[in-house]
Amino acid sequence: MASAVVMHRSSSDGGSSSGWSEAAVASAAGDERAGWEVRPSGMVVQAREEGVAAGAGAGGGAGGVPPRPPPPEIRVRVKYGGVRHEVAVSSIATFGELKKLLAARTGLPPADQKLTYRGRERRNADYLDACGVKNRSKLVLDEDPTSVERRYIERRRDARIESANRAIGAIALEVDKLADQVTSIDKSISRGSKAAEVQITTLIELLMRLAVKLESIHAAEGDSSSRKNIQAKRVQKCVETLDVLKVSNARLQSVIVTTKWETFDAAAPAATQWELFD
């Protein structure tokens, strides 16, 4: 005959006690979900399948064990704002599992939900049946204030990133134009043509202004920071190139173009003889 595993709760004096505290009952309810059951006497015993018990009573035959039926479903009513939702859920589900079902109905992520039952907020790990939730029980769903604050902070951060990206993009276009002028001057000096010194000086000043603008942009995270660093390096490279070109340009001799004119002597006799007519 199959035996059941029996557990006695001991009292503080070492003897056996038949009374159970609320904590013990809650613990026993958790044990029952894991395959334990509480006898009326207060003992916690291992639950046996009905098929096994019936087989043992019929002479100990080891017949097939039918699967244990699933726990019954209950329908709970959840108020969210001005809307009421009726959700079917397992009677032994947790509030966290109920939140997942409500997310599909309300569009509110489970992490942003706050479920209240009988005036108390319930944790995700709390079981519905352990908290007294039954069929047609009423619950209240609110948006967690901490999630509202978190989303507000995220929106502000996204706005800052977008603003920084726009500013960096505008500076990048200006750097492109100035970089083309630097390349043009470099080619001209390489061919031996001297450039105007004021042109080089002006380019350096414009590039330094862009460097100051980049420094004023707050882009401490994500892609914005990377884009800012790239443009800062481009500006620095252009300035360094212009400094080198400025020295090379100073060594070039200015080209003076002169025109040679033919001169005539006014005292010399005219070479052409003219015939006079009356």
Buried (B, 14 or more C-beta within 10 A) or exposed (E): EEEEEEEEBEEEEEEEBEEBEEEBEEBBBEBBEEEBBBEEEBBBBBBBBEBEEEBBEEEEEEEEEEEEEEEEEBEBEBBBEEEEBEBEBBBBBBBBBBBBBBBEBBEBEBEBBBBBBEEEEBEBEBBBBBBEBEEEBEBBBBBBEEBEEEEEEEEEEEEBBEBBBEBBEEBBEBBEEBBEBBEEBBEBBEEEEBBEEEBBEEBBEBBEEBBEBBEEBEBEEEEBBEBBEEBBEBBEBBBEBBEEBBEEBEEEEEEEEEEEEEEEEEEEEEEEEEEEEE
